[in-house]
Amino acid sequence: MEPSDMMAAVTSSTRDRTGRTLEEWVEAVRTSGVDPLDQNEVRKWLKAEHGVPQNSQWAIAFETAKQSGWVEPTVEQYIDQQYRGPKAALRPIFDAARRLIEELGTDVRVEGRGTYTPFVRARQFAAIAAATKARVDLGLRFVEAPGSELLVPAKAPGQSTHKIGLTSTEDVNDEVGSLIAIAYLQNGR
């Protein structure tokens, strides 16, 4: 499911889930005193004050910000933002892992997020995050995890079941490529 399809599904069921339409929620946020461009604060307010479910929080905060002038960054802008400043030196590691992932097939879709980059086939199978100033985490989602000393059980980044810490481009090796390929195959059509 494309992100826009997921957003449409959540938006269409907002009244059923929350008792208000999306437009009614946008108006409620605007009159609440919460900064409509601060999506995190909007989500916190929706949960604390109204008990709004998580997916609805995201949809309401996103739509409120858009209607208030926020323009969603492109995938490349999200990535550039993650690898600025103290984490700029990690960009070659990200680029090396990204190349391995995208070479797996034309059905690999890259999505934009603020703190990590997900790679999706039928569902998310990999995610890359600049975890520290010195390490990139490559998250992989397995149905059945293969045996590898590189894999550490994890719940992040993204929908990962395991992760691999990468500290240099040399860490993006054949074994890592094989593990990515397994995650790709396990999360296909």
Buried (B, 14 or more C-beta within 10 A) or exposed (E): EEEEEEBEEBBEBBEEEBEBEBEEBBBBBEEBEBBBBBBEBBBBBBBEEBEBBEBBBBBBBBBBBBBBEBEEBEBEEBBEBBBEEEBEEBBBBBBBBBEBBEEBEEEBBBBBBEBBBBBBBEEBBBBBBBBEEEBBBBBBBBEEBBEBEBBEEBEBBBBBBBBBBBEEBEBBEEEBBEBBBBBBEBBEE
